[in-house]
Amino acid sequence: MTSSKINVAALVASLDAHREGHSLSWRQMAKDIGVSPSLLSRLRNGYRPDADGFATLVTWLGQPAESFIIQEGGATVQEPELVAQLAPLLRARSDLTDDDVAYLEDVIQATIRRVKSQKQP
């Protein structure tokens, strides 16, 4: 039987990148997110968050929870299509119109098709 768990290192790396990009302390970021500073401290020490804390963090980051889930037990997880992964991120941006998002999705799809065609003999 396979099981899933939170990839704490990836979650901390994503939070840290956001923190550094916005010149925040961990305490300031905890306040912005609406979680206790101790939650972020526990994460940085390798402990997994509870379900509510995890949901709050990934929602605040604007990333799908699946990006921080890893499979154990040797299960092969098929990676979702790139556009399917990027679409929610593109649509969440307030500086992009629906037409902008559609255009970027088309460009990404075209790029993927080109890369795949170059790999085939």
N, C-alpha and C positions, 0 to 999 in steps of 0.2 A: 504494500500500500504506500502511496506517495503522500507526502504532506507538504504544506506550504508554510512559509514563514516570512516575516518582514525582513528585508535586507536593510538592517539598521545603518550599516556603513554608507549605503547609497543615499538613504534618507538624510543622514547627517551631512554628507557631502553636498547635497542639494540645498539644504538649509544654510550651510556655511557659505556656499557660493552666493546665495541671495543676501545673506548678512553682510558679507564683504562688499558686494556690489552696491549696497545701500549704506555702507559705513555705519552699521549698527553694532551695538554690543549684543551679546546673547540675551541679556536681561531686557534690553529695549525691544529686541525681536520677540521675545516671549510676550511682552505687553502688547505689541502690535498684533500678534497671532491670537492672543486671548487665552494663553496657557500659562501654567506656572513655570518660573525659571527652573524649578527642580526637574520638570519633565525634560527640558532640553539638556540639562546636566546629566540626567540618567541616560539619555540617548547617546550623548558624547562619551559616556562610559560603557557603551555597548549593550545597555538594557533596552528591551523592546517596550514600546508604548502600549497602553491599553487601547482597546478598539476605538473609544471616543477620541482619545488623544491623537491616534493615527489618522482618523477621519478628519479631524480639525486641521492637522498639519498638511495633509495632501490637498485638502480643499484650499487652504491658504496659499499653498505653493502653486495651485492651479494645474496640478499634474494628476493623471489618473493613478489610483491606488495600485493598479497592476504593475506600474513601473517600479514599485518597491517591494514586489513579492517575488520570492525565489522558490523553486520546487526542489524538494529533497527526495532521495530514494531513487535517483537515476531516471526519473521521468523526463521525457523529451517534451518540452513545451514549444509549440509552434508559435513563432513570433508573428504578431499581427502585422498587417500591411502598414507600411510607413505612413501613407496618407491617413489611414484610420487612426494612427497614433497622433499625428500632427493636427488633424482637423479640429479637435476640441481646443487645442492651444491657439490655433489661428482664430477660431470663432470667438474665443474669450477676449481677444484683443480689441480694445475700444478704438484704436487708431486704424482699424481695417474695416472697410465696408463689406457687405456680402459679395459684391462683385470682385473686390480685392481677394477675398478668401477663395472664391471659385477660381480666379486666375492663378493664384499660387498653387492650389491643388492640381490644376491642369499642368503647370510647369513642373511640379514635383513628379507627377505621373509620367510625363514625357521623359524626364531625366531618368527615372527608374527603368522605363522601357529601353532607353538607349544603353544604359549600363548593362542591363540583362542581355541585350542583343550583342554587345561587344564581348561578353563572356562566353557565348556559345561558339563552338568551332565551325 
